[in-house]
Structures are given as C-alpha cells and as structure tokens.
Amino acid sequence: MSGGSLGGATNMRSIIAIVLSAAALASCTPESGSNADVTGSIDNCVRKLFSQYNPKDKKQCVAVCIACERGVMTTCSTACTLRGAQ
C-alpha cells in the first residue's frame, strides 16, 4: 500500500512541475503586439516632432525614442542601431 501512495506523490509532483513550467513559459513569451502602440499616441508624437520622419536617420530615431517612448539616450541609441538606423 505504501508504494501506491508514493506513486501518487510522484504524479502530483509531476503535475506541479508541468504547471509551473507552463506558467514560467507563458510569462516569458511576449504578448501579441507588445511593441505596438494601440492608442496611436507614439505616431502622433512622431508627427509633432518631424513632418518627414525617417526611422533610418539615427538622430531622428533617437529623438523620437526619447520624446515619444520615454527612453534614455543609451537604450534609444542601441534600439535605433538594432533597427538599422545610421
């Protein structure tokens, strides 16, 4: 009989491990459109700053990042470089 209860404990541990793994995985996956601006406020901010915005122009990209996305110089510069701005 004691072997049966041990098997139940092992099954329960397996289930808990699976649930915790699923929760950890779900917290790591980005939400759909997490970088998307749902309200359009970033686009409006960009239009106010630059009538002809060029995201490949690093100065413009960094300025928009700082002003419209509440970034700081270091992270905005890196983000713009990764997006292909020069």
C-alpha positions as CSV (number, residue, x, y, z in Angstrom):
1,M,0.0,0.0,0.0
2,S,2.8,2.4,0.7
3,G,4.0,2.0,-2.8
4,G,0.7,3.3,-4.2
5,S,0.8,6.5,-2.1
6,L,4.4,7.1,-3.2
7,G,3.3,6.9,-6.8
8,G,0.5,9.4,-6.1
9,A,3.0,11.8,-4.7
10,T,5.3,11.4,-7.7
11,N,2.3,12.1,-10.0
12,M,1.4,15.2,-8.0
13,R,5.0,16.4,-8.2
14,S,5.0,15.9,-12.0
15,I,1.7,17.8,-12.4
16,I,3.0,20.6,-10.3
17,A,6.3,20.7,-12.3
18,I,4.3,20.8,-15.5
19,V,2.0,23.6,-14.3
20,L,5.0,25.7,-13.0
21,S,6.9,25.2,-16.3
22,A,3.8,26.3,-18.3
23,A,3.4,29.4,-16.1
24,A,7.1,30.2,-16.5
25,L,6.9,29.8,-20.2
26,A,3.8,31.9,-20.5
27,S,5.4,34.7,-18.6
28,C,8.4,34.7,-20.9
29,T,6.5,34.8,-24.2
30,P,5.8,38.4,-25.4
31,E,2.2,39.4,-25.7
32,S,1.0,39.9,-29.3
33,G,1.7,43.4,-30.3
34,S,3.6,44.3,-27.1
35,N,5.6,46.8,-29.0
36,A,2.6,48.1,-30.9
37,D,1.1,51.4,-29.9
38,V,-2.6,50.6,-29.5
39,T,-3.7,54.2,-28.9
40,G,-1.6,55.8,-31.7
41,S,0.0,58.2,-29.3
42,I,3.5,57.4,-30.5
43,D,2.6,58.1,-34.1
44,N,1.0,61.4,-33.1
45,C,4.1,62.3,-31.1
46,V,6.4,61.5,-34.1
47,R,4.2,63.7,-36.4
48,K,4.6,66.6,-34.0
49,L,8.4,66.2,-33.9
50,F,9.1,65.5,-37.6
51,S,6.9,66.2,-40.6
52,Q,9.1,63.9,-42.7
53,Y,10.2,61.2,-40.1
54,N,12.9,58.8,-41.3
55,P,13.4,55.9,-38.9
56,K,16.7,55.1,-40.5
57,D,18.1,58.5,-39.5
58,K,19.7,57.8,-36.2
59,K,19.3,61.4,-34.8
60,Q,15.6,61.4,-35.6
61,C,15.2,57.8,-34.3
62,V,16.8,58.6,-31.0
63,A,14.9,61.9,-30.6
64,V,11.6,60.1,-31.2
65,C,12.6,57.3,-28.8
66,I,13.4,59.7,-26.1
67,A,10.5,62.0,-26.5
68,C,7.7,59.6,-27.5
69,E,8.7,56.3,-26.0
70,R,10.2,57.7,-22.7
71,G,13.6,56.2,-23.4
72,V,17.0,57.3,-22.4
73,M,20.0,58.1,-24.7
74,T,21.8,54.7,-24.2
75,T,18.9,52.4,-24.7
76,C,17.4,54.5,-27.6
77,S,20.7,54.7,-29.4
78,T,21.1,50.9,-29.1
79,A,17.5,50.3,-30.2
80,C,17.8,52.5,-33.2
81,T,21.1,50.9,-34.2
82,L,19.4,47.5,-33.9
83,R,16.6,48.7,-36.1
84,G,19.1,49.7,-38.8
85,A,19.4,53.5,-38.2
86,Q,22.7,55.0,-39.2
